[in-house]
Amino acid sequence: METENKNQVEMGSNFAPKYDENGLIPAIVQSHATNEVLMLAYMNAAALTKTLETGLAHFWSRSRQSMWLKGETSGQIQHVKEINIDCDQDTLLLKVVVAGDRGCCHVGFENCFYRVVNSNEDGAPSLVITGKKP
Amino acid sequence: METENKNQVEMGSNFAPKYDENGLIPAIVQSHATNEVLMLAYMNAAALTKTLETGLAHFWSRSRQSMWLKGETSGQIQHVKEINIDCDQDTLLLKVVVAGDRGCCHVGFENCFYRVVNSNEDGAPSLVITGKKP
């Protein structure tokens, strides 16, 4: 990246999200109220446009290969209060207020990061569930 | 994914991070003290092992194609207090205490998400700098 362009990407006011080779950009979803990180999902350009237009978080499902309105089935709709973009414009951060039962994860926890990696001294790391259900 | 395997991935204690087609897994880095999201970076298996062994965040640089110890040059070393993994084990969340000047972003801000997307009624969204310097 040439210096002028790098400076524009990093410090400019031009919103130019950088999509990966699959046309996707990762979006971290954070609770606007508690700062808890809820999930990571991916957007394509259409999902981002739809999110900006409606104020409701839309993503691209890599497994289903289709756009989805988060919470359409579960009621856990994410109302987007703020969108941030990082220095090199290849990651989004959404601050949201969650509707419905205020949960997020399809497994039933408040957020998707409900397990901690435990480093055992003798052997492979293992997982312990620490998350709460809404 | 068959049901038994899906259940094991989602609810089991077996730590089995799922790497993408480039051998990488995204890692969200969050401040252990404030819950502020600092950055998103990528780990390969070697960087994850090194992080678990040392307690210091190591990542894989996609641009330089090499492992890096975050903060090696800047002094903004990230001491990892906790690692979480998400439901389908394809995203990590690191809770860290930052050393040095407690900053994170190479551009000079406390975190990489120092710009907000502003939706203008007439025209394309633009960016406004809201981040602070350490």
Interface residues (C-beta under 8 A of the other chain):
Chain A: E10 M11 G12 S13 N14 F15 P26 I28 Q30 T34 N35 E36 V37 M39 L40 L52 E82 I83 N84 I85 D86 C87 T91 L93 C105 H106 V107 F109 C112 F113 Y114 R115 V116 V117 S119 A124 P125 S126 L127 V128 I129
Chain B: E10 M11 G12 S13 N14 F15 P26 I28 Q30 T34 N35 E36 V37 M39 L40 L52 E82 I83 N84 I85 D86 C87 T91 L93 C105 H106 V107 F109 C112 F113 Y114 R115 V116 V117 S119 A124 P125 S126 L127 V128 I129
